[in-house]
Amino acid sequence: MRGVDYYELLGVGRNASTAEIKSAYRSLAKVMHPDAGGSSLTFRMLQEAYDTLRDPTRRRDYDRGWSFTRPQSRATSTRPPRSGRTGRLRNFGEDPDFVPPKPDVDLGDVPWWHLVDVAQRVRYVPVAGPGHAPALAAVCGWFFLLLPVVAVDFSPLTLTLWLLVVGAAAVAAFRLVRRYLAAVRADRAFAHEVDAEVVHGTTDDRVCERLTADLLARYLTRLPGARVFHGLAWPGSVFADVDHAVLCGRRLVLIESKSWLPGHYAAEDDGTLWRNGHPFRGGGTRLPRSLAVYRKLLPWLEVRTVVVVYPSRAGEVTTDDGADTLVPPMTPAQFVEEIGDWLADDPATVDREAYRLLLAQVVPISRT
């Protein structure tokens, strides 16, 4: 599309590698897709830019044609901006070469970590059978019914009636035991065929997404019933609209990973973000819509959202206590402590139906 610089549209340099172009496209597609509130025209431009620059031949032809049609811009200084009369260098922006350190949580400040029984057997709900307690009670009750036959001298008629009662109880006990064994077999089959993995999906190329994926694998998988999903689509979408999600029991948390400037972050009930006491304009989140979408898809679950924030340059990120806000920003350590404690309320339960629905929303690698 003449007049549009595809490199500027994707936000990459003219010497960007194919991997960098793909990563930029995937990040922009999440927010420019019509399902995410973008326009169809803008999204078509983005697709055309990506299709052109990822193909070596088309990219070479585009670069050759652009060099003749685009006027040369004036050379600009690469020095960082100076501030104040002293002329000292100050950098207010992100550092493209900065890599946030790998989160290391002090588990001494995480009470749930020490209370969870990691060897606890996983329970699948809804329960497919009567459970072991009713079956065991039925068998024990049947044996108790047999005791009077041995200890009491019944008349032939009374004995016959009593044996009929014992026989009926035996049939009921047998049915309960059979249902219980069928439920055990169904649980084992589900665990073997469907629930064979704890972590599903793949992360984006962004460093912050990889850090959160490692955070979830290192800490939240301590919960026997926790199931982690990376790259979830909204129903009807083909894009990874949710970076990560964790299901445990009847609770689900949707997560976005963000690399933002150091500072103190807070959020209001309506999702408005603040940084250092001022409205934050440096980034947005799709979690409010994701929350509405997944509450509709899984109405029987409790659903929460969290933005895990990493610094985009040297400095510290701090956050408020976001328990009462719609989309709270959290540091990695705060996330492990608060969300882990919330999920640990039922640490060893897996909801079959929710699990299957979430697994169906994981975006395959070939789609991205």
N, C-alpha and C positions, 0 to 999 in steps of 0.2 A: 504494500500500500504506500504509494509515493507520498512524501512529505512527513512520514512518521519514522523516526529513528528507532529501529527495532532494539538496539542495544539500550537506549534510554528507556524504552518502554519496559524492558525486562529488568532494568536496573543493574546491568553488568557492564564491564569494560569491553573494549573492542578486541582484547586479546583473551577474553574469557574462554575457558575450556568447555567442552560439551557437557561435562558433569555440572559445572557452575551454571550453565544455561538451563539445564534440566531442573536443577534445584530452585533457581529463581522462578521458573515457570510454575512449578508445583506450588510454591509459596503464594504466588500471585493468583493462581487459579482458584485457590481456596476463597479468596475475598472478591474476585472479579466475576465469578460464575453467577449467572442469573439467579440460581437458587440461593446464593449468599447475598443477594441485593444488588449485584452489578447489572450492567446493561448488556444486552446481547451483542450490540455493535462493538463495544469495548472488548468483550470476551473473544469475539471473532478476530479482532486485531491482535490480541494476545496470542491466540492459536496460530495465526499466520506468522507472527514474529518467531514463535518457537519452532514451527515447522520449517521455516527458512533457515534459521541459524543452527539448527541441529544437523542439517544435511550439508556436508562439506562442499558439494558442488554448488548448491543454491546459495550457500553463505558466501562463497568466493565470488559468484556473479553479483550478489547483492552488494558486497563490499566494493567491487569494481564500479558498479553503477552509482553507488552513493558518493564515491570520491569525486565524481564529475558533477553531481547535482547539488551537493551540499556545500555551501561556502565554508571556507576555513575559519574557525573561531580563533579569536585572539588568544595568544598564549597567556596562561594564568599561572600565578605563583603557586607552588606546592607547599609553601610554608604554612603552618597552622596560624590562625588568627591571633593578633595581639590585642591585649585589652588594657585600658587605662593609660595614663601618661608615662608609666615606667617602661612600657613596651615589652613587659615580660610575657612569655608565651603562655597561653591558656587554651586547653582543649576541652570543649564542652560536648563534643560529639562522641559517637561510638568509636571504638578501636577495632578495626577489622582484623588485626593480628592478635587480639586478646582472646584467650581461651579460659573460660571460667574453671576454677578448680573443681575437681570431683567432690561432690558433697560427702562429708563425713559426719554422721550424726552421733552425738554423745548419747549412747543408749542408757546411761545412768539417769537421764532426765526423761526417759520414756517408760512410764509405768506399765503400759499394756504389754510391752516387749517381754517382761519377766513373768507376766501372769498367764500368757497363752501357753496351752499345752500343745506343743508342736507335734506330738505323737497321737493326738486325738483323731479318732476315725471320722472321715468325711461322711456327712449325712446328706442325702439327696431329697429335695422336696419338690413338688408335693409327694408325700409318702405313697408308694405304689401298693402297699399291703397293710395288714393290721398292726404290724410291728411285733417285736418279740414278746412284749409284756402280755397282750391279750392271748397270744398263742400259748405261752407258758402257763398262764392262769387257766386256760381251758384244759390243758393236759393235767395239771395238778387237781383241778376240780373233778375231772373224770376219775382219777385215782381215789379221791376222797369218797366219791359215790360208791366205789367198790368195797370200802371198809365195812359198811353194815352187812353186806352179804356174807362176809366171813365171821363177823362178831355176833350177829343176831340170828336166832332160829326163826325164820319166816315160815308162814304157811305156804303151801304151793301156789295159791292165787296171789298172795302178797309178793312172793318171790318172783313170780312171772311179771307182775306189774313193775316191780323194782328193776328187773333186768331190762324191761322195755325203756325205762327212764335212763338207765346206764347206757343202753345201746344208742339212744338218741343223743345223749351227751357225747358219746364217743364219735358219732358222725360229725357233730358240730366241731368238736376238737380237731378232728382230722381235717376238716375244711379250713379251719383257721391256720393250722400248721402248714397245709399245702399253699395257702395264700401267702403266708409268711415266707416260705421257701421260694416261691415264685418272685416275690418282691426282692429277696436277696439276689437271686439270679439276674433280675432286671437291673439292679444297682451295679452289679459287677459288669454286666454287658455295657451299660452306659459309661462306666469308668474306663473300660477297655477300648471301646470303639469311638466314643465321642469326647469324653473328658480325659484324654490321654496326656494332654499338655496343659501346663499352668499358664503359659504366656502364648498369646496368639497375635499374629500380624507383625509388621515391620515398621520401624520408625523412619522419619524423614532424614534428610542429610544434615539438618541443622544440629549444631552441637548441643543446644539446650534440650532438644528432643531426645538425643542419645543419653544425656545425663539423667533425664527423668526416667527413661526406660531402665537404666541401671539402678536408679533409686528404687523403683518399684520392685525390681527383681531381687535386690539385696535386702530390702526391709519388709515390704508388705506381703511377700510370698511366705513369710513366717506364719501367717494365718493359714491353717490347712485348707480353708474353704475359699481363699482369695483366688480369683481368676483375672488375669491381666490381658487387656486388649489394646493394641496399637493401631491407629489409623481406622477409625470408625466413620462410616458414611451415614448421613441422614437417609431415611427411607426414600428411595427414588433417585438418590444422588450417586454419582460414580466417583466422587472425590473424598479424600480423608478429611471430613469436616470436624472431627474430634481427634485431637492428638493421641490421647490415652484414656482408658477407662478401667476401673477396678470394680468387680462384682464380688460381694461376700455376703452370704445370707440373703436377706431381702433388702439390701442396701447397695446403691451404685453411685460411684463418684466419677464425674467427667472432668478431664484435666486438659489444660492447655499449657504448653511450655513457652516461656517468653524470655528473650534476652533484651533487657531494658537498662537504661542508665542507672548507676548507683543512686540511692536515695531512700526515703521512707515512703512507702506506698500504703494507701488506704482506699476503701471503697464504700460507697453509699448503698442504701437498700435498692435503688433503681439501677445499680450497676455502674454508676459514674465513678471513674478512677481519679485519685488524687496522688500527686507526688510532691513531697515537701510542702504540703499545705496549699498547693495550687492545682487547678484542673490539669490532668495529664493528657497531653496531646500527642505523645510519642508512640502510641500504639492502641489497638482496639482488640476486641475479643468477640467471638461468635458464640460464646457459651450461653448467653441468655436464650438464644434461639435453640441451641442444642438442648438446653434444659427443658424447654417446652416440647420439643420433638420427642425426647426420650421419656418424658413423663406421660405423653400420650401413647407411646409405643408400649411402655411397661408401667401401667397405672398402679399395679399392686406393689411396686418398689418405692422405697424412699430414695430420692435422687438429689445429689448435691453437685456443685461445680466448684472448681478451684483453678486459679492461675498460679503456676509455680514460676517464680521470677528468679532469673540469674543476672548477674551484672554483665553489661556489654563492654565494660572497660574496668580498669583497676578501681576498686572501691567496694563499699559494703551496701547490700540491700537489706532493708528492714521493713517489717510490715506490722499492721495493727492486728489485733485479735478479730478475725473475720467470721466468727461463728454465726452472727446474725445478719450477714449481708448476702446478697444474691450471688455475686461472683467475687469471692474474696481473693486478693493476692496473698501468697504465702511464700516464705522461704522454704527450701528443701527440708530443713530440720523441723520447722513448724508444721509442714505438711505431714511428715512421718509421725510426729507426736499427736496432732489433732485428728487427722483423718484415720490414722491407724487405730487410735482409740475408739473412734466412731464405728469403724468396721469390725473391731474386736468384740462388739456386743454379741455377735453370733459368729464366732471365728471358724467354725467347721461345717458350715452349711452351704450347699450349692443349690440354687434354684434352677431346675432343669429347663423350664420354658424360657426364663430370662437368658440363661446361658446359650441356648440354641438361637434365640433371636439376635443376641449380640454377636455371636459367631457368624451369623449370616450377614451382618453389616460390616465385617472386616473387609477393607478394600484389598483385593488381590494385588500382588506386585505388578502384574501385567497391565493394570489399569492406570498406574501412575507413571 
